[in-house]
Amino acid sequence: MTNDRMTWGLQGDAERQRALGAIATPSDLVNFMVSLAAPSRPRVRVLEPACGDAPFLSAFAERYGSLHELVGVDIDPAAVEQARRRIPSATILEADFLLWQPSEPFDLIIGNPPYGIIGDASHYPIHVFKERKRLYKRRFQTWRGKFNIYGAFIEHAVRLLRPDGRLVFVVPAT
Ligand SMILES: C[S@@+](CC[C@H](N)C(=O)[O-])C[C@H]1O[C@@H](n2cnc3c(N)ncnc32)[C@H](O)[C@@H]1O
């Protein structure tokens, strides 16, 4: 357990994954979203935030070839390990995406961020310590009231795109 999102004394994998909003995206949906994201140049920089085992990077490489620069980020070390095994040519980083700052922007950001209201483990589905929540609140202009974590993922992803870049996320109807 290497970061403070992970020090709730959570027991098994299932409990830890629930607290991180981890849900596997159905492969039909992954393929549909990847079909909307055809690269505009021979080599593009692609990011999958909250990548889990990196289904979007994997489907992107399968459809459009492996010449592209593929980057995945996840906060869960077990997911990072799985993603590295699944797609060894990609760069997979263990980090809190909401606090992560890459040195270069991306042409495409694609994926399925976590959903849920952020707060302490006794009341909210997405568990974070107060200090981390305070950091998030300071960082995100769109943060209002009982904020859903996917809103912060959208705001941060938009900031990490090139001016002509594209964002393809699946989020709840809210
Ligand atoms: C909805 S799942 C999506 C997993 C994968 N992209 C897929 O589509 O199957 C959300 C993922 O977000 C990760 N996660 C949750 N909070 C995060 C954060 N602050 N930064 C990075 N990853 C996070 C979880 O560990 C989990 O793997």
The ligand as an SDF file (V2000), in Angstrom:
LIG
                    3D

 27 29  0  0  0  0  0  0  0  0999 V2000
  -14.3780    2.4650  -13.6830 C   0  0  0  0  0  0  0  0  0  0  0  0
  -12.7910    1.6880  -13.3790 S   0  0  0  0  0  0  0  0  0  0  0  0
  -12.1880    1.6780  -15.0340 C   0  0  0  0  0  0  0  0  0  0  0  0
  -11.1090    0.6790  -15.2640 C   0  0  0  0  0  0  0  0  0  0  0  0
  -10.7470    0.5050  -16.7420 C   0  0  0  0  0  0  0  0  0  0  0  0
  -10.4300    1.7870  -17.3410 N   0  0  0  0  0  0  0  0  0  0  0  0
  -11.8580   -0.1600  -17.5120 C   0  0  0  0  0  0  0  0  0  0  0  0
  -12.5210    0.5320  -18.2760 O   0  0  0  0  0  0  0  0  0  0  0  0
  -12.0840   -1.3810  -17.3520 O   0  0  0  0  0  0  0  0  0  0  0  0
  -11.9860    2.9610  -12.5580 C   0  0  0  0  0  0  0  0  0  0  0  0
  -10.4880    2.8280  -12.2440 C   0  0  0  0  0  0  0  0  0  0  0  0
  -10.1340    4.0500  -11.6330 O   0  0  0  0  0  0  0  0  0  0  0  0
   -9.0580    3.8350  -10.7410 C   0  0  0  0  0  0  0  0  0  0  0  0
   -8.9630    5.0520   -9.9210 N   0  0  0  0  0  0  0  0  0  0  0  0
   -9.8230    5.4760   -8.9570 C   0  0  0  0  0  0  0  0  0  0  0  0
   -9.4380    6.6860   -8.4850 N   0  0  0  0  0  0  0  0  0  0  0  0
   -8.3170    7.0360   -9.1890 C   0  0  0  0  0  0  0  0  0  0  0  0
   -7.4610    8.1670   -9.1710 C   0  0  0  0  0  0  0  0  0  0  0  0
   -7.6810    9.2080   -8.3500 N   0  0  0  0  0  0  0  0  0  0  0  0
   -6.4080    8.2040  -10.0240 N   0  0  0  0  0  0  0  0  0  0  0  0
   -6.1570    7.1540  -10.8560 C   0  0  0  0  0  0  0  0  0  0  0  0
   -6.9360    6.0510  -10.9100 N   0  0  0  0  0  0  0  0  0  0  0  0
   -8.0090    5.9920  -10.1000 C   0  0  0  0  0  0  0  0  0  0  0  0
   -9.4320    2.5400  -10.0590 C   0  0  0  0  0  0  0  0  0  0  0  0
   -8.3070    1.9210   -9.4630 O   0  0  0  0  0  0  0  0  0  0  0  0
  -10.0260    1.7630  -11.2600 C   0  0  0  0  0  0  0  0  0  0  0  0
   -9.0340    0.9600  -11.8560 O   0  0  0  0  0  0  0  0  0  0  0  0
  1  2  1  0
  2  3  1  0
  2 10  1  0
  3  4  1  0
  4  5  1  0
  5  6  1  0
  5  7  1  0
  7  8  2  0
  7  9  1  0
 10 11  1  0
 11 12  1  0
 11 26  1  0
 12 13  1  0
 13 14  1  0
 13 24  1  0
 14 15  1  0
 14 23  1  0
 15 16  2  0
 16 17  1  0
 17 18  1  0
 17 23  2  0
 18 19  1  0
 18 20  2  0
 20 21  1  0
 21 22  2  0
 22 23  1  0
 24 25  1  0
 24 26  1  0
 26 27  1  0
M  CHG  2   2   1   9  -1
M  END
$$$$
